Amino acid sequence: MSIEQSNSVIFQTLGTLSGMQIGVATLNMEKALNALNMEMIQALTRQLTAWAQDDAIAMVVLDGAGEKAFCAGGDVRALYHAAKETPGEVTEMARVFFTDEYHLDHLLHTFDKPVLVWGDGIVMGGGLGLMAGASHRIVTEKSRIAMPEVTIGLYPDVGGSYFLNRMPGHIGRFLGMTAYNMNGADAHFVGLGNHYLNSADKEPLLDALSSVDWEADIGANHTKLNALIEAMSGRCAIPMGPSTLADNQGLIDELMSGDLAQIMAKVTAAQHQLPWLERAINTLLAGSPLSLHLVYEQSRLGTELSLEQVFQFELGLSCNCCAIGDFVEGVRALLIDKDRQPQWKFASVDTVPEAAVSALLTSPWAAAEHPLATLGQ
């Protein structure tokens, strides 16, 4: 085993009986629930790029330090301070942070070798962006997975326009508007998790990975990893359990169908129907009205955009949210002053002018000048 450590990510290579190695990247900001900062994003991109090109590396594991979280999102405080200093302008901080983050997410989505994400504990926002791009996405009985951006005046970015729109029915729209906390079974149902293990299986899994007969054939290694995880999954002491989303898909689809005004009327009427739904709807009703419009427009994109087009679209929208949206006020209320009393730009969804939504959806750059213009080329 060799270990290279930055302040925020620990990189290790584990030897295996086959002679090939496993790259392990551990997010190492336990007190911040491993929230991604710029240093972490850039360190991960450098190391993953090197491992992709290293014939000795059979596969990669991403996990988080501590037992509470894989990754609770992005460290948005620096974005907040930069945006607050120059209101109305797209800051260099926002442009660089989101560009680098989306490059990393795209790298994971297009990584040929197996990438296993240990999605135990909290996986939210930017953490879900990492997980969604991995080939092997493990959830556990302790997984708590959400896209809570509506609470800070943002929207489900990090590829959410791609993976939310590929979920059953209108569940992606529901997750974006309500910040609903999925358990492992929910995440497995919607496809964010594709394997289930128990939280206690982490060390046995890492031990078992070292005894796999890895080879130079990447396709064969994917198959071998699938077989190993499925064998372990069949022996789980704690079964996966039911998915509330699966059990209530009909209700969710009905609530989330129609135009935004119809959706708001239906969710308000359903507010006190079921305990699990009440919390989700209360979060929606307290969220940024601008963000709700953005989630709705995002959900109407369907599945036509390529992965590269999704990240190009999201980069402009994310930078605009920091410059002219509700992001600064949302972060202030939730994370800076912590008064949880955001004064959104508009009092309700029905008072948001079409021009305000259109301005957020309009890219700040001409196509040729877009920071992600060459993504995937």
Secondary structure, DSSP 4 states (H G I P E B T S, - for coil): -EEEE-SSEEEEEEE-TTS-EEEEEEE--GGGTT-B-HHHHHHHHHHHHHHHH-TTEEEEEEEESSSSEEE--B--HHHHHHHHHSTTS--HHHHHHHHHHHHHHHHHHT-SS-EEEEE-SEEETHHHHHHHT-SEEEE-TT-EEE--GGGGT--S-TTHHHHGGGSSTTHHHHHHHH---B-HHHHHHHTS--EE--GGGHHHHHHHHTTS---S-HHHHHHHHHHHHHHHHTT-SS-----HHHHTHHHHHHHT-S-HHHHHHHHHHTTTS-HHHHHHHHHHHHS-HHHHHHHHHHHTTTT-S-HHHHHHHHHHHHHHHHHHSSHHHHHIIIIIS-------SSSSGGG--HHHHHHHHS-SS-GGG-TTTTTT-
